[in-house]
Amino acid sequence: MKKLKPLFYSKLYTIAVTLVLVHIILNELVLSLLLSSDSLWVKLIEHLIFVMIIIPILFLVTKKVNKISDELKVKDKKLSEIEIDLKHIFNNPNACYYQVNILTGDLKISTGMERLVGISLVKLRENLLQWKQVIHPDDVHSIEVFQPQDLLFKKTKQEYRIIRPDGNIRWVEEHRMPIFNDAGKMIKLNVILHDVTETKKYQQELKRQTEQLAVSEEKYRSVVELSPNIILIHRQGKIVYVNPATIDLLGTGDNLLNQSVDQFIQPNKVTPTRKGGMQLVTITTQHGQTFDIEMATAEIIYEGNPATLNIGRDITWQKRKEDKLKTLAYYDELTELPNRRLLLENLKKSIARSKRHHHMLSVLFIDLDGFKRVNDTLGHEMGDSLLIEVGKKLTECVREGDTVSRLGGDEFIILLEEITESEASEVSERIIEQLSEPFLINEETVQISPSIGISIFPNHGETDEDLIKHADKAMYFAKKNGKNNFKIYNPEIEISVQKKFDFFEKIVSHFQK
């Protein structure tokens, strides 16, 4: 503001001089009019022209001066506000600042300095070197403490500890900002101090946690390295880490790194399990060997970047044992054909599908004629081999989606979906033709024939129990009427069979008497 006032006064001085000149000119005009009457009008016109030129100039000058005056007022107001703000900052107890005038020795110290170091502003102003007395003894030799006579210093930023009179130790960060004149000589030094105690505590705690993390990481790494489980980490499909157990399983040494994980874990061979988050994965080694792995997957940060962690255990033996138990539960151990349990499940499903789509299905009940003779004369081993061969031929006689099952002994049941009565008869004829041919087993020729009973859904029943029962009765009728043939169920068969049962019962009853 003080620098702007001389300019303002000079403008006012110019206006005043201009007014004086106008006044002189007007006086000269009046005197000329009084003394010279001959050229009165000429001089009058000349002076009027002169005045008309001067007045606009005077107006413009006056307007400019007013504008400058308004601008000075605005700037003066802004400077006043800045001055007030600086005073607030300087007197703020949290602002730690001091300024040294190198030329005059004047010292300015903010109120915050007293709060930071615990020494009164009066004592600090008397002797700035008291500042050195609060610096921690272990740090006093490693920092530069400014002396008024110093014109050069090496550090513009430094950290150190101070011990307040109450014994409290604080960390301080000091920033030095020198001010130089045009000759490059330092004339003032501004110093700002920040209490960074909490930051230091945080850094120390972070360092402590980092060291603990490093120790923990080493422990976890040891656990991972010694774990018998498979531990594999991959990023964007490329393997970035495997533990020794994984290397031993896959048998590829350290060459696993940077290879595609899909070479070993194929997406189409991943099956979810009932265990939460677990999957059953089939892993194939580079040598073509397969293993069943129960695996969990998680997204992690590995070496600073997102990655996928796979942890699994080899359950190949367990899986094969489960598959074996499942096979025993649903398949005949000798022929490996579906057993009665699986047949009934499939038959129930087939009936439901046939009801929905209005299709027919057929049940063929097959009993082998002459099997008991083979089993008794040639031995059970020969009989078992014969049953295996019969199962193979029955499978060849039907379509891929049909079910060929063994009930036990020499009895088989075939389930045919979406088939008519005539088509079921054709299949039966094909079976009779195939099974009537001699079998060569262990260099022995064996001759048997089938008796087949047929029931049709929904004509002969709508439940699995009725369809099997009626096919069984039709088979019994075929066996009692010449064997080596088939019979489709009808109610008359049941009456005939019942009469025979009644006849035999009378004979048995007669002899019992």
C-alpha positions as CSV (number, residue, x, y, z in Angstrom):
1,M,0.0,0.0,0.0
2,K,2.8,2.4,0.9
3,K,4.4,1.9,-2.6
4,L,1.2,2.8,-4.4
5,K,0.5,6.1,-2.6
6,P,3.3,8.2,-4.3
7,L,1.9,7.4,-7.7
8,F,-1.5,8.5,-6.6
9,Y,-0.1,11.8,-5.3
10,S,1.8,12.5,-8.5
11,K,-1.4,12.1,-10.5
12,L,-3.1,14.6,-8.2
13,Y,-0.2,17.0,-8.6
14,T,-0.6,16.8,-12.4
15,I,-4.3,17.7,-12.2
16,A,-3.5,20.6,-9.9
17,V,-0.9,22.0,-12.3
18,T,-3.4,21.7,-15.2
19,L,-6.0,23.6,-13.3
20,V,-3.5,26.4,-12.5
21,L,-2.6,26.6,-16.2
22,V,-6.2,26.9,-17.2
23,H,-6.6,29.6,-14.6
24,I,-3.7,31.6,-16.0
25,I,-4.9,31.2,-19.5
26,L,-8.3,32.5,-18.6
27,N,-6.7,35.5,-16.8
28,E,-4.6,36.2,-19.9
29,L,-7.8,36.0,-22.0
30,V,-9.5,38.6,-19.9
31,L,-6.5,41.0,-19.9
32,S,-6.1,40.6,-23.6
33,L,-9.8,41.6,-24.1
34,L,-9.3,44.7,-22.0
35,L,-6.1,45.9,-23.6
36,S,-6.7,45.1,-27.3
37,S,-10.0,46.1,-28.7
38,D,-8.9,45.9,-32.4
39,S,-8.4,42.1,-32.5
40,L,-10.7,41.3,-29.7
41,W,-12.8,38.6,-31.5
42,V,-9.8,37.0,-33.1
43,K,-8.1,36.5,-29.8
44,L,-11.4,35.5,-28.2
45,I,-11.8,32.7,-30.8
46,E,-8.2,31.6,-30.3
47,H,-8.6,31.4,-26.6
48,L,-11.9,29.5,-26.9
49,I,-10.3,27.0,-29.2
50,F,-7.5,26.6,-26.7
51,V,-9.9,26.1,-23.8
52,M,-11.9,23.5,-25.8
53,I,-8.8,21.5,-26.3
54,I,-7.7,21.8,-22.7
55,I,-11.0,20.8,-21.1
56,P,-11.3,17.3,-22.7
57,I,-7.7,16.6,-21.8
58,L,-8.5,17.7,-18.3
59,F,-11.6,15.5,-18.2
60,L,-9.7,12.4,-19.3
61,V,-6.9,13.0,-16.9
62,T,-9.4,13.4,-14.1
63,K,-11.2,10.1,-15.1
64,K,-7.9,8.2,-15.2
65,V,-7.0,9.5,-11.7
66,N,-10.3,8.4,-10.3
67,K,-9.9,4.9,-11.8
68,I,-6.4,4.6,-10.3
69,S,-7.8,5.8,-7.0
70,D,-10.5,3.0,-7.1
71,E,-7.9,0.4,-8.0
72,L,-5.7,1.6,-5.1
73,K,-8.6,1.2,-2.7
74,V,-9.3,-2.4,-3.9
75,K,-5.6,-3.3,-3.6
76,D,-5.3,-1.7,-0.3
77,K,-8.2,-3.8,1.0
78,K,-6.7,-7.0,-0.4
79,L,-3.3,-6.1,1.2
80,S,-5.1,-5.5,4.5
81,E,-6.8,-8.9,4.3
82,I,-3.5,-10.6,3.5
83,E,-1.8,-8.8,6.3
84,I,-4.6,-9.9,8.7
85,D,-4.3,-13.5,7.5
86,L,-0.5,-13.5,7.9
87,K,-0.9,-12.2,11.4
88,H,-3.4,-15.0,12.2
89,I,-1.0,-17.6,10.8
90,F,2.0,-16.1,12.5
91,N,0.1,-16.0,15.9
92,N,-1.4,-19.4,15.5
93,P,-0.1,-21.7,18.3
94,N,0.2,-24.6,15.8
95,A,2.4,-22.6,13.3
96,C,6.1,-23.0,14.1
97,Y,8.1,-20.4,12.2
98,Y,10.9,-17.9,12.7
99,Q,12.7,-15.4,10.5
100,V,16.2,-14.0,10.9
101,N,17.2,-10.7,9.2
102,I,20.9,-11.3,8.4
103,L,21.6,-7.6,7.9
104,T,19.9,-6.1,11.0
105,G,19.8,-9.1,13.3
106,D,16.0,-8.7,13.7
107,L,14.2,-11.9,14.8
108,K,10.6,-12.8,14.2
109,I,9.2,-15.8,16.0
110,S,5.7,-17.3,15.7
111,T,3.6,-18.2,18.8
112,G,3.7,-21.9,17.8
113,M,7.4,-22.0,18.5
114,E,6.7,-21.5,22.2
115,R,4.2,-24.3,22.2
116,L,6.6,-26.7,20.3
117,V,9.8,-26.2,22.3
118,G,8.3,-25.2,25.6
119,I,10.5,-22.1,25.9
120,S,8.8,-18.6,26.1
121,L,9.0,-16.3,23.2
122,V,10.7,-13.6,25.3
123,K,13.7,-16.0,26.0
124,L,13.8,-17.1,22.4
125,R,13.9,-13.5,21.2
126,E,16.6,-12.7,23.6
127,N,18.8,-15.5,22.4
128,L,17.9,-17.8,19.5
129,L,20.8,-20.1,20.5
130,Q,18.6,-21.4,23.4
131,W,16.9,-23.4,20.6
132,K,20.1,-25.5,20.5
133,Q,19.7,-26.4,24.1
134,V,16.5,-28.4,23.5
135,I,17.9,-30.6,20.7
136,H,18.4,-34.2,21.7
137,P,22.1,-34.9,22.7
138,D,22.2,-37.8,20.2
139,D,21.1,-35.5,17.3
140,V,22.9,-32.3,18.1
141,H,26.1,-33.3,16.2
142,S,24.3,-34.5,13.1
143,I,22.4,-31.4,12.3
144,E,23.2,-27.8,11.5
145,V,22.0,-25.2,14.0
146,F,21.8,-21.7,12.4
147,Q,24.0,-19.0,13.8
148,P,23.2,-15.3,13.0
149,Q,26.7,-14.9,11.5
150,D,26.3,-17.9,9.2
151,L,25.8,-17.0,5.6
152,L,26.0,-20.5,4.1
153,F,24.6,-23.9,5.2
154,K,24.5,-27.3,3.6
155,K,21.1,-28.6,4.6
156,T,17.7,-27.1,3.7
157,K,15.8,-29.9,5.3
158,Q,16.6,-32.0,8.4
159,E,15.0,-34.1,11.1
160,Y,15.9,-34.3,14.7
161,R,14.5,-34.8,18.2
162,I,14.0,-32.1,20.8
163,I,13.6,-32.5,24.6
164,R,11.1,-30.1,26.0
165,P,11.6,-28.7,29.5
166,D,8.8,-31.1,30.7
167,G,10.9,-34.1,29.5
168,N,8.6,-34.8,26.5
169,I,10.6,-35.9,23.4
170,R,9.3,-34.7,20.0
171,W,10.4,-35.3,16.5
172,V,10.8,-32.1,14.4
173,E,11.2,-31.6,10.6
174,E,12.9,-28.4,9.8
175,H,12.7,-26.6,6.4
176,R,15.0,-23.6,5.6
177,M,14.2,-21.1,3.0
178,P,16.8,-18.4,2.4
179,I,16.1,-15.0,0.7
180,F,18.8,-13.4,-1.4
181,N,19.2,-9.9,-2.7
182,D,20.1,-9.0,-6.3
183,A,23.8,-9.6,-5.6
184,G,23.1,-13.1,-4.5
185,K,23.8,-12.4,-0.9
186,M,21.5,-14.0,1.7
187,I,19.6,-11.3,3.6
188,K,16.9,-13.2,5.4
189,L,16.3,-16.8,6.5
190,N,12.9,-18.3,7.0
191,V,12.6,-21.5,9.0
192,I,9.4,-23.6,9.3
193,L,9.3,-26.4,11.8
194,H,6.8,-29.3,11.8
195,D,6.1,-31.6,14.7
196,V,6.3,-35.1,13.0
197,T,6.3,-37.1,16.2
198,E,3.1,-39.0,15.2
199,T,4.4,-39.7,11.7
200,K,7.7,-41.1,13.2
201,K,5.7,-43.3,15.5
202,Y,3.7,-44.6,12.6
203,Q,6.9,-45.2,10.6
204,Q,8.5,-47.0,13.5
205,E,5.3,-49.1,14.0
206,L,5.2,-49.8,10.2
207,K,8.8,-50.9,10.3
208,R,8.2,-53.2,13.3
209,Q,5.1,-54.7,11.5
210,T,7.1,-55.1,8.3
211,E,9.9,-57.0,10.2
212,Q,7.3,-59.2,11.9
213,L,5.6,-59.8,8.6
214,A,9.0,-60.8,7.1
215,V,9.5,-63.3,9.9
216,S,5.9,-64.6,9.6
217,E,6.3,-64.8,5.8
218,E,9.4,-66.9,6.3
219,K,7.5,-69.2,8.7
220,Y,4.6,-69.5,6.3
221,R,7.0,-70.2,3.4
222,S,8.5,-73.0,5.4
223,V,5.0,-74.4,6.0
224,V,4.2,-74.1,2.3
225,E,7.4,-75.7,1.2
226,L,7.0,-78.6,3.6
227,S,3.3,-79.1,3.0
228,P,2.3,-82.4,1.4
229,N,-0.6,-80.6,-0.3
230,I,-0.5,-79.2,-3.8
231,I,0.0,-75.4,-3.7
232,L,0.1,-73.6,-7.0
233,I,-0.2,-69.9,-7.8
234,H,-1.0,-68.6,-11.3
235,R,-1.5,-65.2,-12.8
236,Q,-3.4,-64.6,-16.0
237,G,-3.1,-68.4,-16.8
238,K,0.7,-68.5,-16.2
239,I,2.1,-70.5,-13.3
240,V,4.2,-68.2,-11.0
241,Y,4.8,-70.5,-8.0
242,V,4.6,-74.2,-7.1
243,N,5.7,-75.9,-3.9
244,P,7.8,-79.1,-3.9
245,A,4.8,-81.4,-3.4
246,T,3.3,-80.1,-6.7
247,I,6.6,-80.6,-8.5
248,D,6.8,-84.2,-7.1
249,L,3.2,-84.9,-8.3
250,L,3.6,-83.5,-11.8
251,G,7.1,-84.7,-12.2
252,T,8.3,-81.8,-14.3
253,G,10.9,-80.2,-12.0
254,D,11.2,-76.4,-11.9
255,N,10.1,-76.1,-15.5
256,L,6.6,-75.5,-14.3
257,L,7.1,-71.8,-13.9
258,N,5.6,-69.6,-16.6
259,Q,3.8,-72.6,-18.2
260,S,0.1,-72.4,-18.8
261,V,-2.0,-73.8,-15.9
262,D,-4.5,-75.2,-18.5
263,Q,-1.9,-77.8,-19.4
264,F,-2.4,-79.5,-16.1
265,I,-5.8,-78.2,-14.8
266,Q,-8.3,-78.4,-17.7
267,P,-11.5,-76.3,-17.2
268,N,-13.7,-79.1,-18.6
269,K,-12.4,-81.4,-15.9
270,V,-13.3,-79.3,-12.9
271,T,-16.4,-80.5,-11.0
272,P,-17.9,-78.7,-7.9
273,T,-18.2,-80.8,-4.8
274,R,-20.6,-80.6,-1.9
275,K,-17.9,-79.1,0.3
276,G,-18.1,-75.3,0.4
277,G,-15.7,-73.8,-2.2
278,M,-14.1,-77.2,-3.0
279,Q,-13.8,-78.6,-6.5
280,L,-12.8,-82.0,-7.9
281,V,-10.1,-81.4,-10.4
282,T,-8.5,-83.9,-12.8
283,I,-4.8,-83.1,-13.3
284,T,-2.9,-84.6,-16.2
285,T,0.9,-84.7,-16.1
286,Q,3.1,-84.2,-19.1
287,H,3.5,-88.0,-19.1
288,G,-0.2,-88.5,-19.5
289,Q,-0.8,-89.7,-15.9
290,T,-4.0,-88.4,-14.3
291,F,-4.7,-87.6,-10.6
292,D,-7.9,-86.7,-8.9
293,I,-7.4,-83.5,-6.8
294,E,-9.8,-82.0,-4.3
295,M,-8.9,-78.3,-4.7
296,A,-9.9,-74.9,-3.2
297,T,-9.3,-71.7,-5.1
298,A,-8.9,-68.1,-3.8
299,E,-7.9,-64.8,-5.2
300,I,-4.8,-63.3,-3.5
301,I,-2.1,-60.7,-3.9
302,Y,1.2,-62.4,-4.7
303,E,4.4,-60.2,-5.0
304,G,2.3,-57.1,-5.2
305,N,-0.1,-58.2,-8.0
306,P,-3.4,-60.1,-8.1
307,A,-3.1,-63.9,-8.6
308,T,-5.1,-67.1,-8.1
309,L,-4.1,-69.6,-5.4
310,N,-4.9,-73.3,-5.8
311,I,-4.6,-75.6,-2.8
312,G,-5.4,-79.2,-3.2
313,R,-4.8,-82.7,-2.0
314,D,-4.4,-85.9,-3.9
315,I,-7.6,-88.0,-3.5
316,T,-6.9,-90.4,-6.4
317,W,-7.0,-93.5,-4.2
318,Q,-10.0,-92.3,-2.3
319,K,-11.8,-91.4,-5.6
320,R,-11.1,-94.8,-7.1
321,K,-12.4,-96.5,-4.0
322,E,-15.6,-94.4,-4.1
323,D,-16.0,-95.2,-7.8
324,K,-15.5,-98.9,-6.9
325,L,-18.2,-98.7,-4.2
326,K,-20.5,-96.8,-6.6
327,T,-19.9,-99.5,-9.2
328,L,-20.7,-102.3,-6.7
329,A,-23.9,-100.4,-5.6
330,Y,-25.2,-99.9,-9.1
331,Y,-23.5,-102.5,-11.3
332,D,-23.2,-106.2,-11.4
333,E,-19.7,-107.2,-10.3
334,L,-19.4,-110.1,-12.7
335,T,-20.8,-108.7,-16.0
336,E,-20.4,-104.9,-15.1
337,L,-24.0,-104.5,-16.3
338,P,-26.5,-102.3,-14.4
339,N,-27.9,-104.3,-11.4
340,R,-31.5,-104.4,-10.1
341,R,-31.1,-101.1,-8.2
342,L,-29.9,-99.1,-11.2
343,L,-32.5,-100.8,-13.4
344,L,-35.3,-99.7,-11.1
345,E,-34.1,-96.1,-11.0
346,N,-33.8,-96.0,-14.8
347,L,-37.2,-97.6,-15.3
348,K,-38.9,-95.1,-13.0
349,K,-37.3,-92.2,-15.0
350,S,-38.2,-93.8,-18.3
351,I,-41.8,-94.2,-17.2
352,A,-41.9,-90.5,-16.2
353,R,-40.4,-89.4,-19.5
354,S,-42.8,-91.7,-21.5
355,K,-45.8,-90.2,-19.6
356,R,-44.6,-86.6,-20.4
357,H,-44.0,-87.3,-24.1
358,H,-46.7,-89.9,-24.6
359,H,-44.1,-92.6,-25.7
360,M,-44.2,-96.3,-25.3
361,L,-41.5,-98.4,-23.6
362,S,-40.8,-102.1,-23.4
363,V,-39.4,-104.4,-20.7
364,L,-37.8,-107.6,-21.9
365,F,-37.4,-110.3,-19.2
366,I,-34.8,-112.9,-20.3
367,D,-34.1,-116.3,-18.8
368,L,-31.3,-118.6,-20.2
369,D,-32.5,-122.1,-21.1
370,G,-29.8,-124.7,-20.4
371,F,-27.6,-122.5,-18.2
372,K,-28.0,-124.7,-15.1
373,R,-26.7,-127.7,-17.1
374,V,-23.6,-125.8,-18.2
375,N,-23.0,-124.5,-14.7
376,D,-23.4,-127.9,-13.1
377,T,-21.4,-129.9,-15.6
378,L,-18.6,-127.5,-16.6
379,G,-18.3,-125.6,-13.3
380,H,-19.1,-122.2,-11.9
381,E,-16.1,-120.5,-13.6
382,M,-17.4,-121.6,-17.0
383,G,-20.8,-120.4,-16.0
384,D,-19.5,-117.0,-15.0
385,S,-17.6,-116.7,-18.3
386,L,-20.8,-117.6,-20.2
387,L,-22.8,-114.9,-18.4
388,I,-20.2,-112.3,-19.3
389,E,-20.4,-113.3,-23.0
390,V,-24.2,-113.2,-22.9
391,G,-24.1,-109.7,-21.4
392,K,-21.9,-108.5,-24.3
393,K,-24.2,-110.1,-26.9
394,L,-27.3,-108.6,-25.3
395,T,-25.6,-105.1,-25.4
396,E,-24.8,-105.5,-29.1
397,C,-28.5,-106.4,-29.9
398,V,-29.9,-103.1,-28.5
399,R,-29.4,-99.3,-29.1
400,E,-26.8,-97.3,-27.3
401,G,-29.3,-95.6,-24.9
402,D,-31.1,-98.8,-23.9
403,T,-30.5,-100.5,-20.6
404,V,-29.2,-104.1,-20.3
405,S,-29.2,-105.3,-16.7
406,R,-28.6,-108.5,-14.8
407,L,-31.0,-109.3,-12.0
408,G,-28.9,-112.3,-10.8
409,G,-28.3,-115.9,-11.7
410,D,-29.2,-116.3,-15.4
411,E,-31.9,-113.6,-15.5
412,F,-31.5,-110.4,-17.5
413,I,-33.9,-107.5,-18.1
414,I,-33.6,-105.0,-21.0
415,L,-35.3,-101.6,-21.0
416,L,-36.2,-100.2,-24.4
417,E,-37.5,-96.6,-24.6
418,E,-39.6,-95.0,-27.4
419,I,-40.3,-98.4,-29.0
420,T,-43.5,-100.0,-30.4
421,E,-44.7,-103.5,-29.7
422,S,-43.5,-104.7,-33.2
423,E,-40.1,-103.2,-32.7
424,A,-39.8,-104.9,-29.3
425,S,-40.6,-108.2,-31.0
426,E,-37.9,-107.6,-33.6
427,V,-35.3,-107.0,-30.9
428,S,-36.4,-110.2,-29.1
429,E,-36.0,-112.2,-32.4
430,R,-32.5,-110.7,-32.8
431,I,-31.6,-111.7,-29.2
432,I,-32.9,-115.3,-29.8
433,E,-30.8,-115.5,-33.0
434,Q,-27.6,-114.3,-31.3
435,L,-27.9,-116.3,-28.1
436,S,-28.9,-119.5,-29.9
437,E,-25.5,-119.7,-31.6
438,P,-22.9,-121.8,-29.9
439,F,-20.5,-120.0,-27.5
440,L,-16.8,-120.9,-27.5
441,I,-15.5,-120.5,-23.9
442,N,-12.2,-121.7,-22.8
443,E,-12.0,-123.9,-25.9
444,E,-15.3,-125.5,-24.9
445,T,-18.4,-125.2,-27.1
446,V,-21.5,-124.3,-25.1
447,Q,-25.1,-124.2,-26.3
448,I,-28.0,-122.3,-24.7
449,S,-31.2,-120.5,-25.7
450,P,-33.2,-117.6,-24.3
451,S,-36.9,-117.4,-23.2
452,I,-38.1,-113.8,-23.4
453,G,-41.2,-112.2,-21.9
454,I,-42.3,-108.7,-23.1
455,S,-44.4,-106.1,-21.3
456,I,-45.3,-102.7,-22.9
457,F,-46.0,-99.4,-21.2
458,P,-48.7,-98.3,-20.8
459,N,-50.7,-101.3,-22.2
460,H,-49.5,-103.8,-19.6
461,G,-48.9,-101.5,-16.6
462,E,-47.9,-98.0,-15.6
463,T,-45.5,-98.8,-12.7
464,D,-42.1,-100.4,-12.7
465,E,-43.4,-103.2,-10.5
466,D,-46.3,-104.1,-12.8
467,L,-44.1,-104.0,-16.0
468,I,-41.5,-106.3,-14.5
469,K,-44.0,-108.7,-13.0
470,H,-46.0,-109.0,-16.3
471,A,-42.8,-109.4,-18.3
472,D,-41.7,-112.2,-15.9
473,K,-45.1,-114.0,-16.4
474,A,-44.8,-113.7,-20.2
475,M,-41.2,-115.1,-20.0
476,Y,-42.5,-118.0,-17.8
477,F,-45.2,-118.7,-20.4
478,A,-42.6,-118.7,-23.2
479,K,-40.3,-121.1,-21.2
480,K,-43.2,-123.5,-20.6
481,N,-44.2,-123.4,-24.2
482,G,-41.1,-124.7,-26.0
483,K,-38.4,-122.3,-24.8
484,N,-36.1,-120.4,-27.2
485,N,-38.9,-118.0,-28.0
486,F,-40.6,-114.8,-26.8
487,K,-44.1,-114.0,-25.6
488,I,-45.9,-110.6,-25.2
489,Y,-47.9,-110.3,-22.1
490,N,-51.7,-110.5,-22.1
491,P,-54.2,-111.3,-19.4
492,E,-54.9,-114.8,-20.8
493,I,-51.3,-115.7,-20.1
494,E,-51.9,-114.9,-16.4
495,I,-55.0,-117.2,-16.4
496,S,-53.1,-120.0,-18.0
497,V,-50.2,-119.7,-15.6
498,Q,-52.6,-119.6,-12.7
499,K,-54.3,-122.8,-13.8
500,K,-51.0,-124.6,-14.0
501,F,-50.1,-123.4,-10.6
502,D,-53.5,-124.7,-9.3
503,F,-52.9,-128.1,-11.0
504,F,-49.5,-128.5,-9.4
505,E,-50.9,-127.5,-6.1
506,K,-53.5,-130.3,-6.3
507,I,-50.9,-132.8,-7.1
508,V,-48.7,-131.7,-4.2
509,S,-51.7,-131.7,-1.9
510,H,-52.7,-135.2,-3.0
511,F,-49.2,-136.7,-2.3
512,Q,-49.0,-134.9,1.0
513,K,-52.2,-136.7,2.1
